[in-house]
Amino acid sequence: MKFWMAIASFVPAVALMFMDQTILPVALPVIQRELGATNTELQWCVNAYVLAIAMFLLVSGKLGDAVGLRKVFSFG
């Protein structure tokens, strides 16, 4: 029973992570059209997005080591 509860808690997290990864590529054409961004500026948007995700990943990992993985996952 505990195994299935753990799986049930990870499924929404993985689904949100997948959805989060698809948001920016879908929004890029709208950003380009509405703001008149060049391809270089769109690449900067992608780079900033990846950098922010990497930063939060590193901070979450460090917090997980210090506080506990379960607490950090629940907080996230």
C-alpha positions as CSV (number, residue, x, y, z in Angstrom):
1,M,0.0,0.0,0.0
2,K,2.8,2.4,0.8
3,F,4.4,1.8,-2.6
4,W,1.2,2.7,-4.4
5,M,0.9,5.9,-2.3
6,A,4.4,6.9,-3.3
7,I,3.7,6.2,-7.0
8,A,0.4,8.2,-6.7
9,S,2.4,11.2,-5.3
10,F,5.0,11.1,-8.0
11,V,2.6,10.9,-11.0
12,P,1.2,14.4,-10.6
13,A,4.8,15.8,-10.1
14,V,6.0,14.1,-13.2
15,A,3.0,15.3,-15.2
16,L,3.6,18.9,-14.0
17,M,7.3,18.6,-14.9
18,F,6.3,17.3,-18.4
19,M,3.8,20.2,-18.9
20,D,6.4,22.7,-17.7
21,Q,8.9,21.5,-20.3
22,T,6.3,22.1,-23.1
23,I,5.2,25.6,-22.1
24,L,8.1,27.6,-23.6
25,P,8.4,26.0,-27.0
26,V,4.6,26.5,-27.5
27,A,4.9,30.1,-26.4
28,L,7.9,31.1,-28.5
29,P,5.9,31.8,-31.7
30,V,3.5,34.0,-29.8
31,I,6.4,35.8,-28.1
32,Q,8.0,36.4,-31.5
33,R,4.8,37.7,-33.0
34,E,3.5,39.8,-30.2
35,L,6.8,41.3,-29.1
36,G,8.6,41.3,-32.4
37,A,11.5,39.3,-31.0
38,T,14.3,38.1,-33.2
39,N,15.6,34.5,-33.2
40,T,18.5,35.6,-31.1
41,E,16.2,37.1,-28.5
42,L,14.1,33.9,-28.5
43,Q,17.3,31.9,-27.8
44,W,18.0,34.2,-24.9
45,C,14.5,33.4,-23.6
46,V,15.2,29.7,-23.8
47,N,18.6,30.1,-22.2
48,A,17.2,32.1,-19.3
49,Y,14.4,29.5,-18.8
50,V,16.9,26.6,-18.7
51,L,19.1,28.5,-16.4
52,A,16.3,29.2,-14.0
53,I,15.2,25.6,-14.0
54,A,18.8,24.4,-13.3
55,M,19.1,26.9,-10.5
56,F,16.0,25.7,-8.8
57,L,17.1,22.1,-9.3
58,L,20.4,22.7,-7.6
59,V,18.8,24.6,-4.7
60,S,16.2,21.9,-4.3
61,G,18.8,19.2,-4.2
62,K,20.8,21.1,-1.6
63,L,17.7,21.7,0.5
64,G,16.8,18.0,0.1
65,D,20.2,17.0,1.6
66,A,19.9,19.5,4.5
67,V,16.2,19.2,5.4
68,G,15.1,15.9,3.9
69,L,13.8,14.8,0.5
70,R,10.3,14.2,1.7
71,K,9.9,17.6,3.1
72,V,11.3,19.4,0.1
73,F,9.2,17.2,-2.3
74,S,6.0,18.0,-0.3
75,F,6.9,21.7,-0.2
76,G,7.5,21.7,-4.0
